[in-house]
Amino acid sequence: MTVPIAKAPPGFNRWDELHALLMASFAYMDGRIDPPSSLLRMDPQALADKARSETLLLATDRERIVGCLFLRADQDALYAGKLAVEPSVRGQGIARRLFEVAEEEARRAGLAFLELQTRIELTENHQTFARLGFVKTAVTAHAGYARPTSITMRRPVA
């Protein structure tokens, strides 16, 4: 599936739809990750607030939002978070395209890396991100946890 990827347009107001996409995309994590995803504490308004300080990329199929990725500059890297691809269209290259556009944004901003975090329990995500050129650079723990909970991964901007 080839879908266009673009920054959310000025005046974007489909926060309920975006929230539903994220919730559906993250549902497989329920009961697998500890602590639970911060997404569970976010409502559509919180996503709108997040988009005011970060760049929101959207993948659309006709008018339907089928993917998203939030981006924020962080030292020498463009941090990519809240990646979501609608479950019914996974495996069709949408995440790859979102990261290609993110890399273009990093290049324009003069940043050397794309960076993301993935939960320690989600080994399939580690493999997916590795196939997209990301390598593990750190292991961290959420506040209050003595064991590792997240892996930081980076890939250089070409």
Secondary structure in CASP SS format (residue, H / E / C, confidence):
PFRMAT SS
TARGET T0000
AUTHOR 0000-0000-0000
METHOD secondary structure of the structure
MODEL  1
M C 1.00
T C 1.00
V C 1.00
P C 1.00
I E 1.00
A E 1.00
K E 1.00
A C 1.00
P C 1.00
P C 1.00
G C 1.00
F C 1.00
N C 1.00
R C 1.00
W H 1.00
D H 1.00
E H 1.00
L H 1.00
H H 1.00
A H 1.00
L H 1.00
L H 1.00
M H 1.00
A H 1.00
S H 1.00
F H 1.00
A H 1.00
Y H 1.00
M H 1.00
D C 1.00
G C 1.00
R C 1.00
I C 1.00
D C 1.00
P C 1.00
P C 1.00
S C 1.00
S H 1.00
L H 1.00
L H 1.00
R H 1.00
M C 1.00
D C 1.00
P H 1.00
Q H 1.00
A H 1.00
L H 1.00
A H 1.00
D H 1.00
K H 1.00
A H 1.00
R H 1.00
S H 1.00
E C 1.00
T E 1.00
L E 1.00
L E 1.00
L E 1.00
A E 1.00
T E 1.00
D E 1.00
R C 1.00
E C 1.00
R E 1.00
I E 1.00
V E 1.00
G E 1.00
C E 1.00
L E 1.00
F E 1.00
L E 1.00
R E 1.00
A E 1.00
D E 1.00
Q C 1.00
D C 1.00
A E 1.00
L E 1.00
Y E 1.00
A E 1.00
G E 1.00
K E 1.00
L E 1.00
A E 1.00
V E 1.00
E C 1.00
P H 1.00
S H 1.00
V H 1.00
R C 1.00
G C 1.00
Q C 1.00
G C 1.00
I H 1.00
A H 1.00
R H 1.00
R H 1.00
L H 1.00
F H 1.00
E H 1.00
V H 1.00
A H 1.00
E H 1.00
E H 1.00
E H 1.00
A H 1.00
R H 1.00
R H 1.00
A H 1.00
G C 1.00
L C 1.00
A C 1.00
F E 1.00
L E 1.00
E E 1.00
L E 1.00
Q E 1.00
T E 1.00
R E 1.00
I C 1.00
E C 1.00
L C 1.00
T H 1.00
E H 1.00
N H 1.00
H H 1.00
Q H 1.00
T H 1.00
F H 1.00
A H 1.00
R H 1.00
L C 1.00
G C 1.00
F C 1.00
V E 1.00
K E 1.00
T E 1.00
A E 1.00
V E 1.00
T E 1.00
A C 1.00
H C 1.00
A C 1.00
G C 1.00
Y C 1.00
A C 1.00
R C 1.00
P C 1.00
T C 1.00
S E 1.00
I E 1.00
T E 1.00
M E 1.00
R E 1.00
R E 1.00
P E 1.00
V C 1.00
A C 1.00
END
